[in-house]
Amino acid sequence: MKIGIASDHGGFEIKQQLKHRLIMLKYTVIDFGNTINNPVDDYPDFVMPLAKAVAKGEVERGIAVCGSGVGASIAANKVDGARAALVHDHFSAHQGVEDDDMNILCLGGRIIGIEKAAELSETFLKAKFSHAERHLRRLRKISYPENFISGYYF
């Protein structure tokens, strides 16, 4: 599986370690940066290109790490086709993919350590979308929010 990974300074160390572990597990990892630990960098500069690559299918899934994971999640979700979530528990790491077709995992580099980050990333990457009708219906609703808001619910 070809995956993308990105971080700012708040997630740099976790990203570097995680990247190494994922390569050892035979994932193809594309690093969207930052490639140096720069204390004044900004997460959107790395997370937005990652999210665009996921949305275009250039990588199958993405992992974004910033200090809390919140900013990375907000930035990634600005990209049409990106479905990112901040996750710090095992259940959400797989359920987000199975039910919601989550394609970007966001982690807080100052919140969790490398062991938890590796566990959550592996769980996320192994999970498969269910394609259950109720999940597809919900995805249609969030894919076309203007229809949902106007009362047309598919």
SESE-435705 format. One record per residue: x, y, z of N, C-alpha, C in turn; chain; residue number from 1. Coordinates in Angstrom, 2 decimals, decimal comma. Example, Ala and Ser with C-alpha at 12.3 -4.5 7.8 and 13.67 -1.06 7.14 Angstrom:
2
nx: 13,19&ny: -5,69&nz: 7,80&cax: 12,30&cay: -4,50&caz: 7,80&cx: 13,20&cy: -3,30&cz: 7,80&chain: A&resi: 1
nx: 12,85&ny: -2,25&nz: 7,08&cax: 13,67&cay: -1,06&caz: 7,14&cx: 12,90&cy: 0,03&cz: 7,87&chain: A&resi: 2
This chain:
154
nx: 0,85&ny: -1,18&nz: 0,00&cax: 0,00&cay: 0,00&caz: 0,00&cx: 0,89&cy: 1,24&cz: 0,00&chain: A&resi: 1
nx: 0,53&ny: 2,19&nz: -0,82&cax: 1,26&cay: 3,46&caz: -0,91&cx: 0,54&cy: 4,48&cz: -0,03&chain: A&resi: 2
nx: 1,25&ny: 4,99&nz: 0,96&cax: 0,66&cay: 5,94&caz: 1,89&cx: 1,49&cy: 7,22&cz: 1,93&chain: A&resi: 3
nx: 0,83&ny: 8,30&nz: 2,32&cax: 1,52&cay: 9,57&caz: 2,52&cx: 1,59&cy: 9,88&cz: 4,00&chain: A&resi: 4
nx: 2,59&ny: 10,63&nz: 4,37&cax: 2,77&cay: 11,02&caz: 5,77&cx: 3,26&cy: 12,47&cz: 5,80&chain: A&resi: 5
nx: 2,80&ny: 13,21&nz: 6,79&cax: 3,18&cay: 14,62&caz: 6,89&cx: 3,17&cy: 15,06&cz: 8,34&chain: A&resi: 6
nx: 3,97&ny: 16,07&nz: 8,64&cax: 3,96&cay: 16,64&caz: 9,99&cx: 4,60&cy: 18,02&cz: 9,98&chain: A&resi: 7
nx: 4,27&ny: 18,76&nz: 11,02&cax: 5,00&cay: 19,98&caz: 11,32&cx: 5,97&cy: 19,65&cz: 12,46&chain: A&resi: 8
nx: 6,54&ny: 20,67&nz: 13,06&cax: 7,51&cay: 20,45&caz: 14,15&cx: 6,90&cy: 19,71&cz: 15,34&chain: A&resi: 9
nx: 5,60&ny: 19,91&nz: 15,59&cax: 4,95&cay: 19,27&caz: 16,74&cx: 4,81&cy: 17,77&cz: 16,60&chain: A&resi: 10
nx: 4,89&ny: 17,28&nz: 15,38&cax: 4,78&cay: 15,85&caz: 15,14&cx: 5,98&cy: 15,25&cz: 14,45&chain: A&resi: 11
nx: 7,03&ny: 16,06&nz: 14,29&cax: 8,17&cay: 15,64&caz: 13,47&cx: 8,83&cy: 14,35&cz: 13,98&chain: A&resi: 12
nx: 9,14&ny: 14,27&nz: 15,25&cax: 9,83&cay: 13,09&caz: 15,78&cx: 8,99&cy: 11,83&cz: 15,64&chain: A&resi: 13
nx: 7,70&ny: 11,94&nz: 15,96&cax: 6,79&cay: 10,78&caz: 15,80&cx: 6,71&cy: 10,38&cz: 14,33&chain: A&resi: 14
nx: 6,59&ny: 11,37&nz: 13,44&cax: 6,51&cay: 11,07&caz: 12,01&cx: 7,74&cy: 10,33&cz: 11,52&chain: A&resi: 15
nx: 8,91&ny: 10,78&nz: 11,93&cax: 10,15&cay: 10,15&caz: 11,48&cx: 10,21&cy: 8,69&cz: 11,94&chain: A&resi: 16
nx: 9,88&ny: 8,46&nz: 13,19&cax: 9,91&cay: 7,09&caz: 13,73&cx: 8,83&cy: 6,23&cz: 13,08&chain: A&resi: 17
nx: 7,66&ny: 6,80&nz: 12,90&cax: 6,55&cay: 6,09&caz: 12,30&cx: 6,86&cy: 5,73&cz: 10,84&chain: A&resi: 18
nx: 7,43&ny: 6,66&nz: 10,14&cax: 7,82&cay: 6,41&caz: 8,74&cx: 8,76&cy: 5,21&cz: 8,65&chain: A&resi: 19
nx: 9,75&ny: 5,17&nz: 9,51&cax: 10,70&cay: 4,05&caz: 9,53&cx: 9,99&cy: 2,73&cz: 9,81&chain: A&resi: 20
nx: 9,12&ny: 2,73&nz: 10,79&cax: 8,39&cay: 1,50&caz: 11,14&cx: 7,50&cy: 1,02&cz: 10,01&chain: A&resi: 21
nx: 6,84&ny: 1,95&nz: 9,35&cax: 5,95&cay: 1,56&caz: 8,25&cx: 6,72&cy: 1,03&cz: 7,06&chain: A&resi: 22
nx: 7,87&ny: 1,60&nz: 6,78&cax: 8,72&cay: 1,08&caz: 5,72&cx: 9,16&cy: -0,35&cz: 6,05&chain: A&resi: 23
nx: 9,49&ny: -0,58&nz: 7,31&cax: 9,88&cay: -1,94&caz: 7,75&cx: 8,73&cy: -2,93&cz: 7,58&chain: A&resi: 24
nx: 7,50&ny: -2,44&nz: 7,63&cax: 6,32&cay: -3,29&caz: 7,44&cx: 5,94&cy: -3,40&cz: 5,96&chain: A&resi: 25
nx: 6,82&ny: -2,90&nz: 5,08&cax: 6,67&cay: -3,01&caz: 3,63&cx: 5,63&cy: -2,07&cz: 3,02&chain: A&resi: 26
nx: 5,30&ny: -0,98&nz: 3,72&cax: 4,47&cay: 0,05&caz: 3,12&cx: 5,37&cy: 0,96&cz: 2,30&chain: A&resi: 27
nx: 4,86&ny: 1,47&nz: 1,19&cax: 5,55&cay: 2,50&caz: 0,43&cx: 5,12&cy: 3,83&cz: 1,04&chain: A&resi: 28
nx: 6,07&ny: 4,58&nz: 1,57&cax: 5,76&cay: 5,81&caz: 2,30&cx: 6,28&cy: 7,02&cz: 1,54&chain: A&resi: 29
nx: 5,38&ny: 7,93&nz: 1,22&cax: 5,73&cay: 9,19&caz: 0,58&cx: 5,67&cy: 10,26&cz: 1,66&chain: A&resi: 30
nx: 6,79&ny: 10,93&nz: 1,88&cax: 6,89&cay: 11,95&caz: 2,93&cx: 6,60&cy: 13,32&cz: 2,34&chain: A&resi: 31
nx: 5,52&ny: 13,93&nz: 2,81&cax: 5,12&cay: 15,25&caz: 2,34&cx: 5,74&cy: 16,37&cz: 3,18&chain: A&resi: 32
nx: 6,63&ny: 16,01&nz: 4,08&cax: 7,33&cay: 17,00&caz: 4,88&cx: 6,70&cy: 17,21&cz: 6,24&chain: A&resi: 33
nx: 7,29&ny: 17,99&nz: 6,96&cax: 8,54&cay: 18,66&caz: 6,74&cx: 9,66&cy: 17,62&cz: 6,84&chain: A&resi: 34
nx: 10,75&ny: 17,87&nz: 6,12&cax: 11,88&cay: 16,93&caz: 6,14&cx: 12,95&cy: 17,34&cz: 7,15&chain: A&resi: 35
nx: 12,75&ny: 18,51&nz: 7,76&cax: 13,63&cay: 18,95&caz: 8,84&cx: 12,75&cy: 19,39&cz: 10,01&chain: A&resi: 36
nx: 13,30&ny: 19,34&nz: 11,19&cax: 12,55&cay: 19,77&caz: 12,37&cx: 12,71&cy: 21,28&cz: 12,52&chain: A&resi: 37
nx: 11,76&ny: 22,01&nz: 11,96&cax: 11,80&cay: 23,46&caz: 11,94&cx: 10,75&cy: 24,00&cz: 12,92&chain: A&resi: 38
nx: 11,16&ny: 24,59&nz: 14,03&cax: 10,21&cay: 25,02&caz: 15,06&cx: 9,24&cy: 26,12&cz: 14,65&chain: A&resi: 39
nx: 9,41&ny: 26,72&nz: 13,48&cax: 8,49&cay: 27,77&caz: 13,05&cx: 7,70&cy: 27,39&cz: 11,79&chain: A&resi: 40
nx: 7,68&ny: 26,10&nz: 11,45&cax: 6,91&cay: 25,69&caz: 10,28&cx: 5,42&cy: 25,64&cz: 10,62&chain: A&resi: 41
nx: 4,58&ny: 25,47&nz: 9,60&cax: 3,13&cay: 25,48&caz: 9,75&cx: 2,54&cy: 24,21&cz: 9,16&chain: A&resi: 42
nx: 1,71&ny: 23,51&nz: 9,95&cax: 1,14&cay: 22,23&caz: 9,51&cx: 0,39&cy: 22,29&cz: 8,18&chain: A&resi: 43
nx: -0,32&ny: 23,38&nz: 7,83&cax: -1,03&cay: 23,36&caz: 6,55&cx: -0,10&cy: 23,18&cz: 5,34&chain: A&resi: 44
nx: 1,14&ny: 23,65&nz: 5,47&cax: 2,09&cay: 23,55&caz: 4,36&cx: 2,41&cy: 22,11&cz: 3,99&chain: A&resi: 45
nx: 2,20&ny: 21,18&nz: 4,90&cax: 2,51&cay: 19,77&caz: 4,67&cx: 1,26&cy: 18,91&cz: 4,62&chain: A&resi: 46
nx: 0,29&ny: 19,25&nz: 5,45&cax: -0,95&cay: 18,45&caz: 5,53&cx: -1,83&cy: 18,67&cz: 4,30&chain: A&resi: 47
nx: -1,91&ny: 19,89&nz: 3,81&cax: -2,76&cay: 20,16&caz: 2,65&cx: -2,28&cy: 19,40&cz: 1,40&chain: A&resi: 48
nx: -0,99&ny: 19,41&nz: 1,08&cax: -0,53&cay: 18,60&caz: -0,06&cx: -0,78&cy: 17,10&cz: 0,15&chain: A&resi: 49
nx: -0,62&ny: 16,64&nz: 1,37&cax: -0,92&cay: 15,23&caz: 1,67&cx: -2,39&cy: 14,95&cz: 1,39&chain: A&resi: 50
nx: -3,28&ny: 15,78&nz: 1,91&cax: -4,72&cay: 15,58&caz: 1,72&cx: -5,10&cy: 15,62&cz: 0,24&chain: A&resi: 51
nx: -4,48&ny: 16,52&nz: -0,53&cax: -4,75&cay: 16,59&caz: -1,96&cx: -4,30&cy: 15,30&cz: -2,66&chain: A&resi: 52
nx: -3,17&ny: 14,77&nz: -2,27&cax: -2,67&cay: 13,52&caz: -2,86&cx: -3,59&cy: 12,35&cz: -2,54&chain: A&resi: 53
nx: -4,11&ny: 12,30&nz: -1,32&cax: -5,06&cay: 11,25&caz: -0,95&cx: -6,34&cy: 11,40&cz: -1,77&chain: A&resi: 54
nx: -6,86&ny: 12,62&nz: -1,85&cax: -8,11&cay: 12,87&caz: -2,58&cx: -7,97&cy: 12,52&cz: -4,07&chain: A&resi: 55
nx: -6,79&ny: 12,75&nz: -4,65&cax: -6,56&cay: 12,46&caz: -6,06&cx: -6,22&cy: 10,98&cz: -6,31&chain: A&resi: 56
nx: -6,00&ny: 10,22&nz: -5,24&cax: -5,64&cay: 8,81&caz: -5,40&cx: -4,17&cy: 8,58&cz: -5,67&chain: A&resi: 57
nx: -3,35&ny: 9,61&nz: -5,47&cax: -1,91&cay: 9,46&caz: -5,68&cx: -1,29&cy: 8,59&cz: -4,58&chain: A&resi: 58
nx: -1,88&ny: 8,62&nz: -3,41&cax: -1,57&cay: 7,70&caz: -2,31&cx: -2,90&cy: 7,16&cz: -1,81&chain: A&resi: 59
nx: -2,89&ny: 5,94&nz: -1,27&cax: -4,14&cay: 5,32&caz: -0,85&cx: -4,69&cy: 5,90&cz: 0,45&chain: A&resi: 60
nx: -3,79&ny: 6,18&nz: 1,37&cax: -4,19&cay: 6,75&caz: 2,66&cx: -3,10&cy: 7,69&cz: 3,14&chain: A&resi: 61
nx: -3,45&ny: 8,49&nz: 4,16&cax: -2,50&cay: 9,44&caz: 4,70&cx: -2,48&cy: 9,42&cz: 6,21&chain: A&resi: 62
nx: -1,35&ny: 9,82&nz: 6,75&cax: -1,18&cay: 9,99&caz: 8,19&cx: -0,58&cy: 11,38&cz: 8,40&chain: A&resi: 63
nx: -1,25&ny: 12,20&nz: 9,20&cax: -0,79&cay: 13,56&caz: 9,46&cx: -0,59&cy: 13,73&cz: 10,96&chain: A&resi: 64
nx: 0,54&ny: 14,30&nz: 11,33&cax: 0,87&cay: 14,48&caz: 12,74&cx: 1,25&cy: 15,93&cz: 13,00&chain: A&resi: 65
nx: 0,56&ny: 16,55&nz: 13,94&cax: 0,97&cay: 17,86&caz: 14,43&cx: 0,98&cy: 17,77&cz: 15,95&chain: A&resi: 66
nx: 1,15&ny: 18,85&nz: 16,64&cax: 1,26&cay: 18,79&caz: 18,10&cx: 0,09&cy: 18,10&cz: 18,76&chain: A&resi: 67
nx: -1,12&ny: 18,56&nz: 18,49&cax: -2,31&cay: 17,95&caz: 19,09&cx: -3,04&cy: 17,04&cz: 18,12&chain: A&resi: 68
nx: -2,83&ny: 17,21&nz: 16,83&cax: -3,58&cay: 16,50&caz: 15,79&cx: -4,80&cy: 17,27&cz: 15,34&chain: A&resi: 69
nx: -5,22&ny: 18,26&nz: 16,11&cax: -6,42&cay: 19,04&caz: 15,78&cx: -6,21&cy: 19,86&cz: 14,52&chain: A&resi: 70
nx: -5,15&ny: 20,63&nz: 14,46&cax: -4,89&cay: 21,47&caz: 13,30&cx: -4,75&cy: 20,65&cz: 12,03&chain: A&resi: 71
nx: -4,05&ny: 19,52&nz: 12,12&cax: -3,89&cay: 18,64&caz: 10,95&cx: -5,25&cy: 18,16&cz: 10,46&chain: A&resi: 72
nx: -6,12&ny: 17,80&nz: 11,38&cax: -7,46&cay: 17,32&caz: 11,02&cx: -8,27&cy: 18,42&cz: 10,35&chain: A&resi: 73
nx: -8,25&ny: 19,60&nz: 10,92&cax: -8,99&cay: 20,72&caz: 10,33&cx: -8,47&cy: 21,03&cz: 8,93&chain: A&resi: 74
nx: -7,16&ny: 21,11&nz: 8,78&cax: -6,57&cay: 21,42&caz: 7,48&cx: -6,90&cy: 20,36&cz: 6,44&chain: A&resi: 75
nx: -6,74&ny: 19,11&nz: 6,78&cax: -6,99&cay: 18,03&caz: 5,83&cx: -8,44&cy: 18,02&cz: 5,37&chain: A&resi: 76
nx: -9,36&ny: 18,28&nz: 6,27&cax: -10,78&cay: 18,24&caz: 5,92&cx: -11,23&cy: 19,41&cz: 5,06&chain: A&resi: 77
nx: -10,37&ny: 20,37&nz: 4,82&cax: -10,67&cay: 21,46&caz: 3,90&cx: -10,55&cy: 21,00&cz: 2,44&chain: A&resi: 78
nx: -9,92&ny: 19,86&nz: 2,22&cax: -9,69&cay: 19,35&caz: 0,87&cx: -10,84&cy: 18,42&cz: 0,49&chain: A&resi: 79
nx: -11,51&ny: 18,73&nz: -0,60&cax: -12,61&cay: 17,91&caz: -1,09&cx: -12,10&cy: 16,49&cz: -1,37&chain: A&resi: 80
nx: -12,75&ny: 15,51&nz: -0,79&cax: -12,35&cay: 14,11&caz: -0,97&cx: -11,52&cy: 13,58&cz: 0,17&chain: A&resi: 81
nx: -11,05&ny: 14,45&nz: 1,03&cax: -10,30&cay: 14,02&caz: 2,22&cx: -11,30&cy: 13,79&cz: 3,34&chain: A&resi: 82
nx: -11,13&ny: 12,68&nz: 4,04&cax: -11,96&cay: 12,37&caz: 5,21&cx: -10,99&cy: 12,04&cz: 6,35&chain: A&resi: 83
nx: -10,64&ny: 13,07&nz: 7,08&cax: -9,62&cay: 12,98&caz: 8,12&cx: -10,26&cy: 13,02&cz: 9,50&chain: A&resi: 84
nx: -9,63&ny: 12,33&nz: 10,43&cax: -10,10&cay: 12,38&caz: 11,82&cx: -8,92&cy: 12,28&cz: 12,77&chain: A&resi: 85
nx: -9,04&ny: 13,00&nz: 13,86&cax: -8,09&cay: 12,91&caz: 14,96&cx: -8,45&cy: 11,67&cz: 15,77&chain: A&resi: 86
nx: -7,52&ny: 10,77&nz: 15,88&cax: -7,77&cay: 9,49&caz: 16,55&cx: -6,66&cy: 9,19&cz: 17,54&chain: A&resi: 87
nx: -7,07&ny: 8,84&nz: 18,75&cax: -6,10&cay: 8,41&caz: 19,76&cx: -6,52&cy: 7,11&cz: 20,44&chain: A&resi: 88
nx: -7,48&ny: 6,38&nz: 19,83&cax: -7,90&cay: 5,10&caz: 20,41&cx: -8,04&cy: 4,05&cz: 19,30&chain: A&resi: 89
nx: -7,86&ny: 2,81&nz: 19,68&cax: -7,84&cay: 1,68&caz: 18,75&cx: -9,17&cy: 1,54&cz: 17,99&chain: A&resi: 90
nx: -10,29&ny: 1,61&nz: 18,71&cax: -11,60&cay: 1,42&caz: 18,08&cx: -11,82&cy: 2,42&cz: 16,95&chain: A&resi: 91
nx: -11,58&ny: 3,69&nz: 17,22&cax: -11,80&cay: 4,73&caz: 16,20&cx: -10,86&cy: 4,57&cz: 15,01&chain: A&resi: 92
nx: -9,66&ny: 4,04&nz: 15,23&cax: -8,70&cay: 3,87&caz: 14,14&cx: -9,23&cy: 2,91&cz: 13,08&chain: A&resi: 93
nx: -9,94&ny: 1,86&nz: 13,49&cax: -10,50&cay: 0,95&caz: 12,48&cx: -11,94&cy: 1,30&cz: 12,13&chain: A&resi: 94
nx: -12,73&ny: 1,72&nz: 13,09&cax: -14,13&cay: 2,04&caz: 12,84&cx: -14,27&cy: 3,22&cz: 11,89&chain: A&resi: 95
nx: -13,37&ny: 4,18&nz: 12,00&cax: -13,42&cay: 5,34&caz: 11,11&cx: -13,26&cy: 4,96&cz: 9,65&chain: A&resi: 96
nx: -12,50&ny: 3,92&nz: 9,38&cax: -12,35&cay: 3,41&caz: 8,02&cx: -13,54&cy: 2,54&cz: 7,66&chain: A&resi: 97
nx: -13,89&ny: 1,60&nz: 8,52&cax: -14,94&cay: 0,63&caz: 8,23&cx: -16,30&cy: 1,29&cz: 7,98&chain: A&resi: 98
nx: -16,64&ny: 2,28&nz: 8,78&cax: -17,97&cay: 2,90&caz: 8,69&cx: -17,97&cy: 4,21&cz: 7,90&chain: A&resi: 99
nx: -16,90&ny: 4,98&nz: 7,99&cax: -16,88&cay: 6,34&caz: 7,44&cx: -15,90&cy: 6,53&cz: 6,30&chain: A&resi: 100
nx: -15,22&ny: 5,47&nz: 5,90&cax: -14,24&cay: 5,52&caz: 4,81&cx: -13,18&cy: 6,60&cz: 5,05&chain: A&resi: 101
nx: -12,78&ny: 6,74&nz: 6,31&cax: -11,72&cay: 7,69&caz: 6,67&cx: -10,47&cy: 7,35&cz: 5,86&chain: A&resi: 102
nx: -9,85&ny: 8,37&nz: 5,27&cax: -8,66&cay: 8,11&caz: 4,47&cx: -7,41&cy: 8,84&cz: 4,98&chain: A&resi: 103
nx: -7,58&ny: 9,65&nz: 6,03&cax: -6,42&cay: 10,30&caz: 6,65&cx: -6,54&cy: 10,18&cz: 8,16&chain: A&resi: 104
nx: -5,54&ny: 9,62&nz: 8,76&cax: -5,44&cay: 9,49&caz: 10,21&cx: -4,63&cy: 10,66&cz: 10,74&chain: A&resi: 105
nx: -5,18&ny: 11,39&nz: 11,70&cax: -4,47&cay: 12,51&caz: 12,31&cx: -4,11&cy: 12,14&cz: 13,74&chain: A&resi: 106
nx: -2,87&ny: 12,43&nz: 14,10&cax: -2,35&cay: 12,08&caz: 15,42&cx: -1,72&cy: 13,30&cz: 16,08&chain: A&resi: 107
nx: -1,74&ny: 13,30&nz: 17,39&cax: -1,10&cay: 14,36&caz: 18,16&cx: 0,27&cy: 13,93&cz: 18,62&chain: A&resi: 108
nx: 1,30&ny: 14,50&nz: 18,03&cax: 2,67&cay: 14,14&caz: 18,37&cx: 3,07&cy: 14,49&cz: 19,79&chain: A&resi: 109
nx: 2,36&ny: 15,42&nz: 20,40&cax: 2,64&cay: 15,80&caz: 21,79&cx: 1,66&cy: 15,13&cz: 22,76&chain: A&resi: 110
nx: 0,78&ny: 14,31&nz: 22,21&cax: -0,26&cay: 13,66&caz: 23,01&cx: 0,04&cy: 12,18&cz: 23,22&chain: A&resi: 111
nx: 0,49&ny: 11,52&nz: 22,16&cax: 0,77&cay: 10,08&caz: 22,24&cx: 2,22&cy: 9,82&cz: 21,88&chain: A&resi: 112
nx: 2,70&ny: 8,66&nz: 22,28&cax: 4,07&cay: 8,26&caz: 21,98&cx: 4,12&cy: 7,41&cz: 20,72&chain: A&resi: 113
nx: 5,32&ny: 6,99&nz: 20,38&cax: 5,52&cay: 6,24&caz: 19,15&cx: 4,82&cy: 4,88&cz: 19,18&chain: A&resi: 114
nx: 4,78&ny: 4,22&nz: 20,32&cax: 4,13&cay: 2,90&caz: 20,35&cx: 2,65&cy: 3,01&cz: 20,04&chain: A&resi: 115
nx: 1,98&ny: 3,97&nz: 20,64&cax: 0,56&cay: 4,17&caz: 20,37&cx: 0,36&cy: 4,64&cz: 18,93&chain: A&resi: 116
nx: 1,21&ny: 5,53&nz: 18,46&cax: 1,10&cay: 6,01&caz: 17,08&cx: 1,26&cy: 4,85&cz: 16,09&chain: A&resi: 117
nx: 2,19&ny: 3,96&nz: 16,35&cax: 2,40&cay: 2,81&caz: 15,47&cx: 1,20&cy: 1,87&cz: 15,51&chain: A&resi: 118
nx: 0,68&ny: 1,61&nz: 16,70&cax: -0,50&cay: 0,74&caz: 16,84&cx: -1,69&cy: 1,33&cz: 16,07&chain: A&resi: 119
nx: -1,96&ny: 2,60&nz: 16,27&cax: -3,10&cay: 3,23&caz: 15,60&cx: -2,91&cy: 3,27&cz: 14,09&chain: A&resi: 120
nx: -1,70&ny: 3,55&nz: 13,64&cax: -1,42&cay: 3,61&caz: 12,21&cx: -1,61&cy: 2,24&cz: 11,56&chain: A&resi: 121
nx: -1,10&ny: 1,20&nz: 12,17&cax: -1,25&cay: -0,14&caz: 11,62&cx: -2,72&cy: -0,55&cz: 11,58&chain: A&resi: 122
nx: -3,46&ny: -0,24&nz: 12,63&cax: -4,89&cay: -0,55&caz: 12,67&cx: -5,61&cy: 0,19&cz: 11,56&chain: A&resi: 123
nx: -5,34&ny: 1,47&nz: 11,42&cax: -5,94&cay: 2,30&caz: 10,36&cx: -5,63&cy: 1,74&cz: 8,98&chain: A&resi: 124
nx: -4,38&ny: 1,39&nz: 8,73&cax: -3,97&cay: 0,94&caz: 7,40&cx: -4,51&cy: -0,44&cz: 7,05&chain: A&resi: 125
nx: -4,77&ny: -1,28&nz: 8,03&cax: -5,30&cay: -2,62&caz: 7,78&cx: -6,82&cy: -2,63&cz: 7,63&chain: A&resi: 126
nx: -7,50&ny: -1,60&nz: 8,12&cax: -8,96&cay: -1,56&caz: 8,08&cx: -9,47&cy: -1,37&cz: 6,66&chain: A&resi: 127
nx: -10,66&ny: -1,90&nz: 6,41&cax: -11,30&cay: -1,81&caz: 5,09&cx: -12,70&cy: -1,22&cz: 5,25&chain: A&resi: 128
nx: -13,09&ny: -0,40&nz: 4,30&cax: -14,43&cay: 0,18&caz: 4,28&cx: -15,45&cy: -0,93&cz: 4,04&chain: A&resi: 129
nx: -16,55&ny: -0,90&nz: 4,76&cax: -17,55&cay: -1,97&caz: 4,71&cx: -18,42&cy: -1,95&cz: 3,45&chain: A&resi: 130
nx: -18,63&ny: -0,80&nz: 2,87&cax: -19,56&cay: -0,62&caz: 1,75&cx: -21,00&cy: -0,98&cz: 2,11&chain: A&resi: 131
nx: -21,30&ny: -1,02&nz: 3,40&cax: -22,68&cay: -1,27&caz: 3,83&cx: -23,56&cy: -0,12&cz: 3,35&chain: A&resi: 132
nx: -24,79&ny: -0,44&nz: 2,99&cax: -25,70&cay: 0,58&caz: 2,43&cx: -25,85&cy: 1,77&cz: 3,37&chain: A&resi: 133
nx: -25,97&ny: 1,53&nz: 4,66&cax: -26,15&cay: 2,67&caz: 5,58&cx: -24,93&cy: 3,57&cz: 5,61&chain: A&resi: 134
nx: -23,74&ny: 2,98&nz: 5,45&cax: -22,52&cay: 3,78&caz: 5,43&cx: -22,39&cy: 4,54&cz: 4,11&chain: A&resi: 135
nx: -22,75&ny: 3,91&nz: 3,02&cax: -22,74&cay: 4,59&caz: 1,73&cx: -23,74&cy: 5,75&cz: 1,73&chain: A&resi: 136
nx: -24,92&ny: 5,54&nz: 2,31&cax: -25,92&cay: 6,60&caz: 2,39&cx: -25,37&cy: 7,80&cz: 3,16&chain: A&resi: 137
nx: -24,72&ny: 7,53&nz: 4,27&cax: -24,17&cay: 8,62&caz: 5,09&cx: -23,06&cy: 9,36&cz: 4,35&chain: A&resi: 138
nx: -22,24&ny: 8,62&nz: 3,63&cax: -21,18&cay: 9,28&caz: 2,86&cx: -21,76&cy: 10,15&cz: 1,75&chain: A&resi: 139
nx: -22,83&ny: 9,71&nz: 1,12&cax: -23,48&cay: 10,56&caz: 0,11&cx: -23,96&cy: 11,86&cz: 0,74&chain: A&resi: 140
nx: -24,49&ny: 11,78&nz: 1,94&cax: -24,99&cay: 12,97&caz: 2,61&cx: -23,87&cy: 13,96&cz: 2,93&chain: A&resi: 141
nx: -22,73&ny: 13,47&nz: 3,33&cax: -21,64&cay: 14,40&caz: 3,63&cx: -20,87&cy: 14,82&cz: 2,38&chain: A&resi: 142
nx: -21,00&ny: 14,04&nz: 1,31&cax: -20,33&cay: 14,41&caz: 0,06&cx: -21,05&cy: 15,54&cz: -0,65&chain: A&resi: 143
nx: -22,34&ny: 15,66&nz: -0,41&cax: -23,15&cay: 16,69&caz: -1,04&cx: -23,97&cy: 17,41&cz: 0,03&chain: A&resi: 144
nx: -23,29&ny: 18,12&nz: 0,93&cax: -24,02&cay: 18,73&caz: 2,05&cx: -25,07&cy: 19,74&cz: 1,63&chain: A&resi: 145
nx: -24,88&ny: 20,37&nz: 0,47&cax: -25,89&cay: 21,34&caz: 0,03&cx: -27,23&cy: 20,66&cz: -0,23&chain: A&resi: 146
nx: -27,21&ny: 19,41&nz: -0,67&cax: -28,45&cay: 18,65&caz: -0,87&cx: -29,07&cy: 18,27&cz: 0,46&chain: A&resi: 147
nx: -28,26&ny: 17,87&nz: 1,38&cax: -28,77&cay: 17,48&caz: 2,69&cx: -29,41&cy: 18,68&cz: 3,39&chain: A&resi: 148
nx: -28,76&ny: 19,80&nz: 3,33&cax: -29,26&cay: 21,00&caz: 4,00&cx: -30,58&cy: 21,46&cz: 3,36&chain: A&resi: 149
nx: -30,70&ny: 21,33&nz: 2,06&cax: -31,92&cay: 21,77&caz: 1,38&cx: -33,07&cy: 20,79&cz: 1,55&chain: A&resi: 150
nx: -32,84&ny: 19,66&nz: 2,18&cax: -33,90&cay: 18,72&caz: 2,45&cx: -33,93&cy: 17,51&cz: 1,53&chain: A&resi: 151
nx: -33,05&ny: 17,46&nz: 0,56&cax: -32,99&cay: 16,30&caz: -0,32&cx: -32,01&cy: 15,30&cz: 0,28&chain: A&resi: 152
nx: -32,52&ny: 14,19&nz: 0,78&cax: -31,71&cay: 13,26&caz: 1,57&cx: -31,31&cy: 12,00&cz: 0,81&chain: A&resi: 153
nx: -31,42&ny: 11,98&nz: -0,49&cax: -31,06&cay: 10,82&caz: -1,29&cx: -32,02&cy: 9,68&cz: -1,02&chain: A&resi: 154
